[in-house]
Amino acid sequence: MSAPTIDPRSRVAARRPTVTKRSRFVGFLVFLMLVGVAATLLAPVWAGWQVVSSGNVDDRRASDAIVVLGAAQYDGEPSPVLSSRLDHAKVLYQQSVAPRIITVGGKQPGDRFTEAGAGLNYLTERGVPAASISAVKAGRDTRQSLVAVAQMAEREGWDEVTLVSDPAHMARVNAIAEQLGFRTHLSPTRKGDGTSLTAEYVGREAAGLLAFEVVQRWKTPDLLG
C-alpha cells in the first residue's frame, strides 16, 4: 500500500499564518522604532519653539497676583536679572494688572537672605506698599517655588496669576504653573539682563522644558484643579 501523497501547497498554506503573524510583529516593532526616532528628533524642535513663542507673549489682562520668579541675590541685594524681573512686576502692579505681587525663592547654602525676601525689600524701597507684597521664601528651583505659591493660593482661594521672568524661562514656568492648576498669563521682562533669547539660553530652557514634560510633570501635584 503506497503512502498518501501530500500536496506541497498544503504545507505552504499551513506555514503561512505563522509567517504572517511574525511579519506583522516585526512590522509593528519597526513602526515603534520609527515613531521613537521621530519623537527624539522632533521633541527638541517643539521645545525650542515653545521657549521662543512663550518669550514673545505679553499678556497684561487682570489676574489675582503677579508672581515674580526668583533669581540670584547677593547678601540681600537682587542680581541684575532679578532686579529686571522686579522692576517689570512693579510696572504691572502700577498698571493694575493685579492687586498683589508674590516674590518667590528660597536661599542657597551659605546665603543669609532668600530671593523672595530680597525681592520684597527691593519693591518696598521703590514705593510698592508692603501690604501688597507676599514673599514665598521656599524652593531652590522653579518647580519647588511654584509649588509653594500654589499651596498659598489653595489656602487663600485664588488661582489666576501673571507670571514674570526672563523670556526664555517663560515656557517652563508656564508648563509648571498650569500643571499645578493655575490659570496663567505671561508677561516676560523686556529690559535689562536676562532678556535676550540667545541660542544658549533657549537651548538650556528647551532641555529644562523637556525634562519637566518627561519626568517632573508626573511628580507635580494638581493643587488647584
NUKOL-961960 format. One record per residue: residue in one letter; x, y, z of N, C-alpha, C, O in turn; residue number from 0. Coordinates in steps of 0.1 Angstrom, whole numbers, plus 2048, in hexadecimal, padded with zeros to 3 digits. Layout:
# NUKOL-961960
SITE   residu   npx   npy   npz   capx   capy   capz   cpx   cpy   cpz   opx   opy   opz   num
SITE        A     X     Y     Z      X      Y      Z     X     Y     Z     X     Y     Z   NUM
...
***
This chain:
# NUKOL-961960
SITE   residu   npx   npy   npz   capx   capy   capz   cpx   cpy   cpz   opx   opy   opz   num
SITE        M   809   7F4   800    800    800    800   809   80C   800   812   80E   809     0
SITE        S   807   815   7F6    810    821    7F5   80B   82B   7FF   800   82D   803     1
SITE        A   815   834   803    812    83F    80D   80A   849   806   80C   84C   7FA     2
SITE        P   801   850   80D    7F9    85A    807   802   866   802   80C   86A   809     3
SITE        T   7FE   86B   7F7    806    877    7F2   801   883   7F8   7F5   886   7F9     4
SITE        I   80B   88C   7FD    808    898    804   80B   8A4   7FA   816   8A5   7F5     5
SITE        D   801   8AB   7F7    802    8B6    7EE   80B   8C1   7F4   808   8C6   7FF     6
SITE        P   817   8C5   7EE    820    8CF    7F3   819   8DC   7F6   81D   8E3   7FF     7
SITE        R   80E   8DF   7EF    808    8EC    7F1   801   8EC   7FF   800   8F7   805     8
SITE        S   7FD   8E0   804    7F7    8E0    811   801   8E3   81C   7FD   8E9   826     9
SITE        R   80E   8DF   81A    818    8E2    824   81B   8F1   824   81C   8F7   82F    10
SITE        V   81B   8F8   819    81D    906    818   811   90E   81F   813   917   827    11
SITE        A   805   908   81C    7FA    90F    823   7FA   90D   832   7F5   916   839    12
SITE        A   7FF   902   837    7FF    900    845   809   909   84C   807   90D   857    13
SITE        R   814   90C   845    81E    915    84A   81B   924   849   820   92C   851    14
SITE        R   812   927   840    80F    935    83D   80A   93D   849   80F   948   84B    15
SITE        P   801   938   851    7FC    941    85C   808   944   866   808   950   86A    16
SITE        T   811   93B   869    81C    93E    872   825   949   86C   829   952   873    17
SITE        V   828   947   85F    830    951    858   829   95F   858   830   969   85B    18
SITE        T   81C   95F   856    815    96C    856   815   972   863   817   97F   864    19
SITE        K   813   96B   86E    813    971    87C   821   976   87F   822   981   885    20
SITE        R   82B   96E   87B    839    973    87E   83C   980   876   842   989   87C    21
SITE        S   838   980   86A    83A    98C    862   833   999   868   839   9A4   868    22
SITE        R   827   996   86C    820    9A2    872   826   9A6   87F   827   9B2   882    23
SITE        F   82B   99D   887    832    9A1    894   83F   9A9   891   842   9B3   897    24
SITE        V   847   9A4   887    853    9AB    883   84F   9B9   87E   856   9C3   881    25
SITE        G   845   9B9   876    841    9C6    870   83D   9D0   87B   840   9DC   87A    26
SITE        F   836   9CB   885    832    9D3    890   83E   9D8   898   83E   9E4   89C    27
SITE        L   848   9D0   89A    854    9D4    8A1   85B   9DF   899   860   9E9   89F    28
SITE        V   85C   9DD   88C    862    9E7    883   85B   9F5   884   861   9FF   885    29
SITE        F   84D   9F4   884    845    A00    885   848   A07   893   849   A13   893    30
SITE        L   849   9FF   89E    84C    A06    8AB   859   A0C   8AB   85B   A17   8B0    31
SITE        M   863   A06   8A4    870    A0B    8A4   870   A18   89C   877   A22   8A0    32
SITE        L   869   A19   891    868    A25    889   861   A30   890   865   A3C   88F    33
SITE        V   857   A2D   898    850    A37    8A0   859   A3C   8AB   85A   A48   8AD    34
SITE        G   861   A33   8B1    86B    A38    8BB   875   A41   8B5   879   A4B   8BB    35
SITE        V   87A   A3D   8A9    884    A46    8A3   87F   A53   8A0   885   A5E   8A2    36
SITE        A   872   A53   89A    86C    A60    896   86A   A69   8A3   86C   A75   8A2    37
SITE        A   865   A63   8AE    863    A6A    8BA   870   A70   8BF   870   A7B   8C4    38
SITE        T   87A   A68   8BF    887    A6D    8C4   88C   A79   8BC   892   A82   8C1    39
SITE        L   88A   A78   8AF    88E    A83    8A6   886   A90   8A7   88B   A9B   8A7    40
SITE        L   879   A8E   8A9    86F    A99    8A9   86D   A9F   8B6   86A   AAB   8B7    41
SITE        A   870   A98   8C1    86D    A9D    8CE   876   AAA   8D1   870   AB4   8D6    42
SITE        P   883   AAA   8CE    88A    AB6    8D0   885   AC2   8C8   886   ACD   8CC    43
SITE        V   881   ABF   8BC    87C    ACA    8B3   86F   AD0   8B9   86D   ADC   8BA    44
SITE        W   866   AC7   8BE    85A    ACB    8C5   85D   AD4   8D1   857   ADE   8D3    45
SITE        A   866   ACF   8D9    86A    AD6    8E6   870   AE4   8E2   86C   AED   8E9    46
SITE        G   879   AE4   8D9    87E    AF1    8D5   874   AFB   8D0   875   B07   8D3    47
SITE        W   86B   AF6   8C8    860    AFE    8C3   857   B03   8CF   853   B0F   8CF    48
SITE        Q   854   AFB   8D9    84D    AFF    8E4   854   B0A   8EC   84E   B14   8F0    49
SITE        V   861   B09   8EE    869    B12    8F5   869   B20   8EE   866   B2A   8F4    50
SITE        V   86B   B20   8E1    86B    B2D    8DA   85D   B33   8D9   85C   B3F   8DB    51
SITE        S   853   B2B   8D6    846    B31    8D5   840   B36   8E2   83A   B41   8E3    52
SITE        S   843   B2F   8ED    83E    B34    8FA   846   B40   8FE   840   B49   905    53
SITE        G   852   B41   8FA    85A    B4D    8FE   856   B5A   8F6   859   B65   8FA    54
SITE        N   84E   B58   8EC    849    B64    8E4   83B   B68   8E8   836   B71   8E2    55
SITE        V   835   B61   8F2    828    B65    8F7   829   B70   901   833   B71   908    56
SITE        D   81F   B79   901    81E    B83    90C   80F   B85   90F   808   B8D   909    57
SITE        D   80A   B7D   919    7FC    B7D    91C   7FA   B85   929   7FD   B80   934    58
SITE        R   7F3   B90   928    7F1    B99    933   7E3   B9A   938   7DF   BA4   93E    59
SITE        R   7DB   B8F   935    7CE    B8F    93A   7CE   B8D   949   7D8   B89   94F    60
SITE        A   7C3   B91   950    7C2    B91    95E   7C3   B83   964   7BE   B79   95E    61
SITE        S   7CA   B81   96F    7CB    B74    976   7CB   B77   985   7C9   B82   98A    62
SITE        D   7CC   B6C   98C    7CC    B6D    99B   7D9   B71   9A1   7D9   B78   9AB    63
SITE        A   7E4   B6E   99A    7F1    B71    9A0   7FC   B70   995   7FB   B69   98B    64
SITE        I   806   B79   997    812    B79    98E   81C   B71   996   821   B74   9A1    65
SITE        V   821   B66   98F    82B    B5D    996   838   B5F   98F   83A   B5D   983    66
SITE        V   842   B64   997    84F    B67    992   858   B5B   995   85B   B58   9A1    67
SITE        L   85D   B54   98B    866    B49    98D   874   B4E   992   879   B58   98E    68
SITE        G   879   B46   99B    886    B4A    9A2   892   B49   999   892   B41   98F    69
SITE        A   89C   B50   99D    8AA    B4E    996   8B4   B52   9A1   8B0   B55   9AD    70
SITE        A   8C0   B52   99E    8CB    B54    9A8   8C9   B61   9AF   8C5   B6B   9A9    71
SITE        Q   8CD   B61   9BC    8CE    B6D    9C4   8DC   B6C   9CB   8E1   B62   9CE    72
SITE        Y   8E1   B78   9CE    8EF    B79    9D4   8EE   B80   9E1   8ED   B8C   9E2    73
SITE        D   8ED   B78   9EC    8EC    B7D    9F9   8E1   B87   9FB   8E2   B92   A01    74
SITE        G   8D5   B84   9F5    8C9    B8C    9F6   8C7   B95   9EB   8BC   B9B   9EA    75
SITE        E   8D0   B97   9E2    8CF    B9F    9D6   8CC   B97   9CA   8D3   B8E   9C6    76
SITE        P   8C0   B9A   9C3    8BD    B92    9B7   8C8   B93   9AC   8CD   B9E   9AA    77
SITE        S   8CA   B88   9A6    8D3    B89    99A   8CD   B91   98F   8C1   B94   990    78
SITE        P   8D5   B95   985    8CE    B9C    97A   8C3   B95   973   8B9   B9B   96F    79
SITE        V   8C4   B88   972    8B9    B80    96C   8AC   B81   975   8A1   B84   970    80
SITE        L   8AE   B7F   982    8A2    B80    98B   89D   B8E   98B   891   B90   98C    81
SITE        S   8A6   B98   98B    8A1    BA6    98B   898   BA9   97F   88E   BB0   980    82
SITE        S   89C   BA4   973    894    BA6    967   886   BA0   969   87C   BA6   965    83
SITE        R   885   B94   96F    878    B8E    971   870   B96   97B   864   B98   979    84
SITE        L   876   B9B   985    86F    BA3    990   86A   BB0   98A   85F   BB4   98D    85
SITE        D   872   BB6   982    86E    BC3    97C   862   BC1   973   859   BC9   973    86
SITE        H   862   BB6   96B    857    BB3    963   84B   BB0   96B   840   BB5   967    87
SITE        A   84C   BA9   975    840    BA6    97E   83B   BB3   984   82E   BB5   985    88
SITE        K   843   BBC   987    83F    BC9    98D   836   BD1   982   82C   BD6   985    89
SITE        V   83B   BD1   976    833    BD7    96B   826   BD1   969   81C   BD8   968    90
SITE        L   825   BC4   96A    818    BBD    968   80F   BC0   974   803   BC2   972    91
SITE        Y   815   BC1   980    80D    BC4    98C   807   BD3   98A   7FB   BD5   98D    92
SITE        Q   80F   BDC   986    80B    BEA    984   800   BEB   979   7F8   BF4   979    93
SITE        Q   800   BE1   96F    7F6    BE1    965   7EA   BDA   969   7E1   BD7   961    94
SITE        S   7E9   BD6   976    7DD    BCF    97C   7DB   BC1   975   7CF   BBD   974    95
SITE        V   7E5   BBB   971    7E4    BAD    96C   7DF   BA4   977   7D7   B9B   974    96
SITE        A   7E4   BA6   983    7E0    B9D    98E   7E2   BA6   99B   7EA   BAF   99B    97
SITE        P   7DB   BA3   9A6    7DC    BAA    9B2   7E7   BA7   9BB   7EA   BAD   9C5    98
SITE        R   7EF   B9C   9B7    7FA    B98    9C0   805   B92   9B8   803   B8D   9AC    99
SITE        I   811   B92   9BE    81D    B8C    9B7   822   B81   9C1   823   B83   9CD   100
SITE        I   825   B76   9BB    82B    B6B    9C2   839   B69   9BE   83C   B66   9B3   101
SITE        T   842   B6B   9C7    850    B69    9C5   854   B5B   9CA   84F   B56   9D4   102
SITE        V   85C   B53   9C2    85E    B45    9C6   86D   B42   9C6   875   B49   9C0   103
SITE        G   870   B37   9CC    87E    B32    9CC   884   B31   9DA   883   B3B   9E2   104
SITE        G   88A   B26   9DD    891    B24    9EA   89F   B29   9E9   8A2   B32   9E2   105
SITE        K   8A8   B23   9F1    8B6    B27    9F1   8BE   B1B   9EE   8BB   B0F   9F2   106
SITE        Q   8CA   B1D   9E8    8D3    B13    9E5   8DC   B11   9F2   8DD   B19   9FA   107
SITE        P   8E3   B05   9F3    8EB    B03    9FE   8F6   B0E   A00   8FD   B12   9F7   108
SITE        G   8F6   B13   A0C    900    B1D    A10   8FA   B2B   A0F   900   B35   A14   109
SITE        D   8EE   B2D   A09    8E8    B3A    A07   8E1   B3E   A15   8DD   B36   A1C   110
SITE        R   8E1   B4B   A17    8DA    B50    A23   8CC   B55   A1F   8C3   B56   A28   111
SITE        F   8C9   B58   A13    8BD    B5D    A0F   8B6   B54   A04   8BD   B4D   9FC   112
SITE        T   8A9   B54   A03    8A2    B4D    9F9   8A0   B56   9ED   8A0   B62   9EE   113
SITE        E   89E   B50   9E1    89B    B57    9D5   88D   B5F   9D7   88C   B6A   9D3   114
SITE        A   884   B58   9DD    877    B5E    9DF   878   B6A   9E9   872   B75   9E6   115
SITE        G   87F   B69   9F3    881    B74    9FD   888   B80   9F7   885   B8B   9F9   116
SITE        A   893   B7D   9EF    89A    B88    9E8   891   B8F   9DE   891   B9B   9DC   117
SITE        G   888   B87   9D7    87E    B8D    9CE   874   B96   9D5   871   BA1   9D1   118
SITE        L   86F   B92   9E1    866    B9A    9E9   86C   BA7   9ED   866   BB1   9EB   119
SITE        N   878   BA6   9F2    87F    BB3    9F6   882   BBC   9EB   880   BC8   9EC   120
SITE        Y   885   BB7   9DF    888    BBF    9D3   87B   BC6   9CF   87C   BD2   9CC   121
SITE        L   870   BC0   9CF    864    BC6    9CB   85F   BD0   9D5   85A   BDB   9D1   122
SITE        T   860   BCD   9E2    85B    BD7    9EB   864   BE4   9EB   85F   BEF   9ED   123
SITE        E   870   BE2   9E9    879    BEE    9E8   876   BF6   9DC   87A   C02   9DC   124
SITE        R   86F   BF1   9D2    86B    BF8    9C6   85D   BFC   9C6   857   BFE   9BB   125
SITE        G   856   BFC   9D1    849    C01    9D2   83D   BF8   9D2   832   BFC   9D3   126
SITE        V   840   BEB   9D0    834    BE1    9D0   831   BDF   9DF   839   BDB   9E7   127
SITE        P   824   BE0   9E2    820    BDE    9F0   823   BD0   9F5   820   BC6   9EE   128
SITE        A   829   BCF   A01    82C    BC1    A06   820   BB9   A07   821   BAC   A06   129
SITE        A   814   BBF   A0A    808    BB7    A0B   804   BB0   9FE   7FB   BA7   9FE   130
SITE        S   809   BB5   9F3    806    BB0    9E6   810   BA5   9E1   80F   BA1   9D6   131
SITE        I   819   BA2   9EA    824    B98    9E6   824   B8C   9EF   823   B8E   9FB   132
SITE        S   824   B80   9EA    826    B74    9F2   833   B6D   9ED   835   B6B   9E1   133
SITE        A   83C   B6A   9F7    848    B63    9F4   847   B54   9F7   845   B51   A03   134
SITE        V   848   B4C   9ED    847    B3E    9EF   856   B39   9EF   85C   B37   9E5   135
SITE        K   85B   B37   9FB    869    B35    9FD   86D   B26   9FD   873   B21   A06   136
SITE        A   868   B1F   9F3    86A    B10    9F2   86E   B0C   9E4   86A   B13   9DA   137
SITE        G   876   B02   9E3    879    AFC    9D6   887   B01   9D1   88B   B0C   9D2   138
SITE        R   88F   AF7   9CC    89C    AF9    9C6   89C   AF9   9B7   8A6   AFB   9B1   139
SITE        D   890   AF6   9B1    88F    AF6    9A3   881   AFB   99F   879   AFD   9A8   140
SITE        T   87F   AFC   992    872    B02    98D   866   AF9   992   85C   AFF   997   141
SITE        R   867   AEC   990    85C    AE3    994   859   AE4   9A3   84D   AE5   9A6   142
SITE        Q   863   AE3   9AB    860    AE4    9BA   85A   AF1   9BE   851   AF1   9C6   143
SITE        S   85F   AFC   9B8    859    B09    9BB   84B   B0A   9B7   842   B10   9BF   144
SITE        L   847   B05   9AB    839    B06    9A7   830   AFD   9AE   825   B00   9B0   145
SITE        V   835   AF2   9B3    82D    AE9    9BB   829   AF1   9C8   81E   AF0   9CD   146
SITE        A   833   AF8   9CE    831    B00    9DA   826   B0B   9D7   81E   B0D   9E0   147
SITE        V   827   B11   9CC    81D    B1B    9C8   80F   B15   9C7   806   B1B   9CB   148
SITE        A   80F   B09   9C1    802    B03    9BF   7FC   AFF   9CD   7F0   AFF   9CE   149
SITE        Q   804   AFB   9D6    7FF    AF8    9E3   7F9   B04   9EA   7EF   B03   9F1   150
SITE        M   800   B0F   9E8    7FA    B1C    9ED   7ED   B1F   9E7   7E3   B23   9ED   151
SITE        A   7ED   B1E   9D9    7E1    B21    9D2   7D5   B18   9D6   7CA   B1C   9D7   152
SITE        E   7D8   B0B   9D8    7CE    B02    9DD   7C8   B06   9EA   7BC   B05   9EC   153
SITE        R   7D0   B0A   9F3    7CC    B0F    A00   7C3   B1B   9FF   7B9   B1D   A06   154
SITE        E   7C7   B24   9F6    7C1    B31    9F6   7B5   B32   9EB   7AE   B3C   9EB   155
SITE        G   7B4   B28   9E3    7A9    B28    9DA   7AA   B30   9CD   7A0   B36   9C8   156
SITE        W   7B6   B31   9C7    7B8    B37    9BA   7C0   B2E   9B1   7C8   B26   9B6   157
SITE        D   7BF   B30   9A4    7C6    B27    99B   7CA   B2D   98E   7D0   B26   985   158
SITE        E   7C8   B3A   98C    7CC    B40    97F   7D8   B49   981   7D8   B53   989   159
SITE        V   7E3   B47   97A    7F0    B4E    97C   7F6   B53   96F   7F4   B4E   964   160
SITE        T   7FD   B5E   971    805    B64    966   814   B60   96A   819   B64   974   161
SITE        L   81A   B59   961    828    B53    964   832   B5D   95E   831   B60   952   162
SITE        V   83C   B60   966    847    B69    962   854   B62   963   858   B5E   96E   163
SITE        S   85B   B62   958    869    B5C    958   870   B60   94B   86A   B69   944   164
SITE        D   87C   B5B   948    882    B5D    93C   87A   B57   930   873   B4D   932   165
SITE        P   87B   B5D   924    874    B57    919   876   B48   917   86D   B41   914   166
SITE        A   883   B44   917    886    B36    915   881   B2C   920   87F   B20   91D   167
SITE        H   87E   B32   92B    87A    B2A    937   86B   B27   937   866   B1E   93E   168
SITE        M   864   B2F   92F    855    B2F    930   84E   B22   92D   845   B1E   933   169
SITE        A   853   B1B   923    84C    B0F    91F   84D   B04   92A   842   AFE   92D   170
SITE        R   858   B03   930    859    AF9    93B   851   AFE   947   84A   AF6   94E   171
SITE        V   851   B0B   94A    84A    B10    955   83B   B0E   953   833   B09   95C   172
SITE        N   836   B10   947    828    B0F    944   824   B00   944   819   AFD   949   173
SITE        A   82C   AF7   93F    829    AE9    940   827   AE4   94E   81E   ADC   951   174
SITE        I   830   AE8   957    82F    AE4    965   823   AEA   96C   81B   AE3   973   175
SITE        A   820   AF7   969    815    AFE    96F   808   AF8   96B   7FF   AF6   973   176
SITE        E   807   AF5   95E    7FA    AEF    959   7F8   AE1   95F   7ED   ADD   962   177
SITE        Q   803   AD9   961    802    ACC    967   7FD   ACD   975   7F5   AC4   97A   178
SITE        L   801   AD8   97C    7FC    ADA    98A   7EE   ADE   98B   7E8   ADE   995   179
SITE        G   7E8   AE2   97F    7DA    AE6    97F   7D8   AF5   97E   7CC   AF9   97E   180
SITE        F   7E2   AFD   97C    7E0    B0B    97A   7DB   B0E   96C   7DE   B07   962   181
SITE        R   7D3   B19   96C    7D0    B20    95F   7DA   B2A   95D   7DC   B33   966   182
SITE        T   7E1   B2A   952    7EE    B32    951   7ED   B3D   946   7E6   B3B   93C   183
SITE        H   7F4   B47   949    7F7    B52    93F   806   B54   93F   80C   B54   94A   184
SITE        L   80C   B56   934    81B    B57    933   81F   B66   930   819   B6B   926   185
SITE        S   828   B6B   938    82D    B78    935   83C   B79   938   840   B7D   943   186
SITE        P   844   B74   92F    852    B74    931   859   B82   931   853   B8B   92C   187
SITE        T   865   B83   937    86C    B8F    937   870   B93   929   872   B8A   920   188
SITE        R   872   BA0   927    876    BA5    919   883   BAD   91A   889   BB0   910   189
SITE        K   887   BB1   926    893    BBA    927   89C   BB4   932   898   BAD   93B   190
SITE        G   8A9   BB6   92F    8B3    BB1    939   8B8   BA4   937   8B6   B9D   92D   191
SITE        D   8C0   B9F   941    8C7    B92    940   8BC   B87   93F   8B2   B87   945   192
SITE        G   8C0   B7C   937    8B8    B70    936   8AD   B71   92C   8A5   B68   92B   193
SITE        T   8AC   B7C   925    8A0    B7E    91C   8A3   B79   90D   89A   B79   905   194
SITE        S   8AF   B76   90A    8B3    B71    8FD   8B0   B63   8FB   8B3   B5A   903   195
SITE        L   8AA   B5F   8EF    8A7    B51    8EC   8B3   B4C   8E5   8B3   B49   8D9   196
SITE        T   8BE   B4A   8EC    8CA    B45    8E6   8C9   B36   8E3   8C1   B2F   8EA   197
SITE        A   8D1   B31   8DA    8D0    B23    8D7   8D4   B1A   8E3   8CE   B10   8E5   198
SITE        E   8DD   B1F   8EB    8E1    B17    8F7   8D6   B17   901   8D3   B0C   907   199
SITE        Y   8CF   B22   903    8C4    B23    90D   8B8   B1B   908   8B2   B13   910   200
SITE        V   8B5   B1C   8FB    8A9    B15    8F6   8AC   B06   8F6   8A3   AFE   8FA   201
SITE        G   8B8   B02   8F3    8BC    AF4    8F4   8BB   AEE   902   8B5   AE3   904   202
SITE        R   8BF   AF5   90B    8BF    AF1    919   8B0   AF0   91E   8AD   AE6   925   203
SITE        E   8A8   AFA   91B    89A    AF9    91F   892   AEF   918   889   AE9   91D   204
SITE        A   896   AEC   90B    88F    AE2    903   892   AD4   90A   889   ACC   90B   205
SITE        A   89E   AD2   90E    8A1    AC6    915   89A   AC5   922   895   ABA   926   206
SITE        G   899   AD0   929    892    AD0    936   883   ACD   934   87D   AC6   93C   207
SITE        L   87D   AD3   92A    86F    AD0    927   86D   AC2   924   863   ABC   928   208
SITE        L   875   ABC   91C    874    AAD    918   875   AA5   925   86E   A9B   927   209
SITE        A   87F   AA8   92E    881    AA1    93A   874   AA2   943   870   A98   949   210
SITE        F   86E   AAD   943    861    AAE    94B   856   AA6   945   84F   A9E   94C   211
SITE        E   855   AA6   937    84A    A9F    931   84C   A90   932   842   A89   933   212
SITE        V   858   A8B   932    85B    A7D    932   85B   A77   940   857   A6C   942   213
SITE        V   861   A7F   949    864    A79    957   85C   A81   962   855   A7A   969   214
SITE        Q   85D   A8E   962    858    A95    96E   849   A97   96E   843   A99   978   215
SITE        R   843   A98   962    834    A9A    962   82D   A90   96A   823   A94   971   216
SITE        W   831   A84   96A    82A    A79    971   82C   A7A   980   825   A73   988   217
SITE        K   836   A82   984    839    A84    992   833   A91   998   834   A94   9A4   218
SITE        T   82D   A99   98F    827    AA6    993   818   AA5   995   811   AA2   98C   219
SITE        P   814   AA8   9A1    805    AA6    9A4   7FD   AB1   99E   801   ABC   99C   220
SITE        D   7F1   AAD   99A    7E7    AB7    995   7DF   ABC   9A2   7D5   AB7   9A5   221
SITE        L   7E5   AC6   9A8    7DF    ACB    9B5   7D3   AD3   9B3   7CA   AD4   9BC   222
SITE        L   7D1   ADA   9A8    7C6    AE3    9A6   7BC   ADF   99C   7B2   AE6   99A   223
SITE        G   7BD   AD3   996    7B4    ACE    98C   7A7   ACA   992   79E   AC6   98A   224
***
